[in-house]
Amino acid sequence: MKATVSEPESWKRVIDVELSEEEVASSFKVKVADYKRKARLPGFRPGKVPDAIIISRFGKGIRAEVIEELIKSSYEDTCKEHAINPVSEGRLHTVNAEEGKPVTFSIETEVEPDIEIKNYQKLKIKKNVRKIKSSDIDSFLEELRTGYAEFKDVDRPSAKNDFVSMKYNRVVVDGEEKSDITSPTHPVEIGSSSIKQFDKGLINRTVGEPFDITVVFPDDYGDKELSGREATLTIELTAIQERILPEIDEAFAKKIGDFESVEALRERIDENLRQREEDNARNEAYNNAIETLIQKNPFDVPPSLLNNYVKSLYDETKNSGRNNGQSQEEFQVKYRDIALRNIKRFRIIDFIARAENIKATQEEVDERIRRLAESYQRPFEEVKQALRRNQTVQRIRSDIREKKTLDFLIGESGD
């Protein structure tokens, strides 16, 4: 076998192979012998059918099998010899298999190109942690109040900030009555809609008395079928409720998490907000570091690797019902750049981790598992064995390695 490898692109390898007549003939002979052992023909004992009859009956098929097997083995041997690690199926073309002549063919495949990430030690990217103010704690407390609000039915006309339950008796869009538009399944807060005519039309209404509201849906409305169109809604309120916010006092603090005082609750909120800002700043620094390295160290990504990655994302969102009815082509256009960045991010982190010998220690892995065990209130060894069986331990190890590498990039020791 003669094989040559060319690199028309950093991610593409073209393998040209020539198989001599002797190689093909030798393999053909072996295959004929195999057929001879298995053939069952009238008038001949098993294994005693003459070669000439085997060749006469099955010769073309045998030769086709031989060439197919030789192509496969030649491709695999060449990849091994030249350290080619394909990330796509080989694409066979230009096959010449005329009898009495050498067999020649070409196979194209894709590989991850070698990369060299430079100057990652000199990024000078640090966390920029926003300080928590007293007003931030006040805002969070207001969110908690809203979450623990109670709702009370009222016997009066509706007003702004009320919550109303309703049903659509009739919907007419651009003069055409629609029967496929369903009524809201949850109470609606008056004043929260992105359509001002809708909010305004809900004010000063009473339960059980139908009324009409004419609205124009914005061009960027979530339902594409309605965006930019005018509709008249015949609405009937079924309930009007006031939201009653709790007082921020010791009783409220105990209800939230058995805190002894409002001050103790505020201290915990302050702690949590500081941690959230720390995490946000760290992630922003991570992203800035990776983006800087992507810009300063351009490299190619094999098209098949990118396409497969986007397809896996599409399948994941489709199976979970989160793709909003997008076709695969629409999804491909929308998320291609994100997928490209994710692949480059992985390769950059892997390169630096290898260059700096960054690994997850067994103690770090066990600590992560211990936290999981505590959260599930299960014995450490039980959880560890379960994670080993489903190969989650390896994912934990990879996550720790990635975080340590990113911490290294922003000058952090990690935790």
Phi, psi and omega in degrees: 000134173247128182225135174234148181237129176241161183232078180294336175225160180299333183257001184242139173235131176248120182254117177255127186234142172234124177253128183290161177301324182295320179297316180294316181298319180296314179293325178297319180297316179298318182292322176299317179299322179294316177299320182300320180293328187263341186294140175234099182240142180303135177090357181231139175287154179305129178084000184246011178289129181300146180304320184299321179289320177302314182293322181297318184278319190241006189306312182297318179293321179297315180298319179298318178296318181299312182295320179298316180292322179293321177300314181297311183292324179295319178298313181295318180295319180294319178300318181293316183295323184258013178054044177266123178247093185296144172248008178214164174293141176294140179253113184275135174204170179054056178268125174241113185229042180291134181299141179085002180230159176301147176270128178234149178198165176232143176229130175257139175216166180247146179225161170282121182293150173297141179234157177225108180267118185251155172061027178285345179279349188241034185286326181056040177256124182238163175290143175239089187273124178286136180283143179273131179255165177300326180294330177294320179292320177300316181297320180293321177299323178296322176297320177296317178303316180298319180294333181255017180292154174249155183241134185234128177295141179235148180252074181198170176296152181291150180221168179302142181078356170290160173250123184240138170262144187208167171223149177268114176282331182200141177228123179239121181246119182049043177083356182248126181288135181248137179248359185256011179260118186270155178287155177301138181268349179233157176302146181250131177276124179289123182110354183258354184283150175281351180253105187297325180298326180293311179301311182299321182290342180275347184281142177065039176249157180240157181295136174086357180249107182298149178209161181253141171232129175257126183229158170243117181290136180296158182297332181262023181298145185302322178273105184300332182291337182256343186302132178079001185255156178264139180221146172247121183252126172265113191243146173230122178284138178252345177196146174235129183228144170265145175266123180256112181274138179287155174286146176272093181221188183298323179298319178294317180299318179293324180293325181292315183192033179058040176280144184287334183206168176295325180296320178296322177296317180297321179297319179293320178299317178301316179298314181293320179293321177298319179293321179296317178294323176299314180296316180298317181293321178296314180295323177295320177295319175305309183298320179295320180295313180295318181297321178297317181291326176297316182292322184273347182228071182294138174207159185274155173240129180304132182305319182294324178296317179295314181297318180294323179295314179297320180297321179295322176296317180298313180299321180296314181290325179293315181294332180265001178073026184249015184261006174053035176073013180289142173285166180297325180293317178297318180296319181300315180294317186290322189250007182300313183295323178296316179297319180299316180295319180298319179295316179295322178301313180299316183292322179295313180298318180296319179299312183292320179299319179292316183296324183260004180055047179270124182221164172272127177281161179296326178297320179293320178295315181297323179295319178297318179293323179297321177296319178297316181300318179294320181293327179268356181055048178236156179298143183305309184296325178297313180294319181298316180294321179296319180291328176294318183296322181262014174064021177287333180301320179295323177293321176298316180299318179294320180297318180294317178301317180296315181295319179296323179292316178295321176298321177300319182295328183257014174076027178252150180277345183084173177221000000 
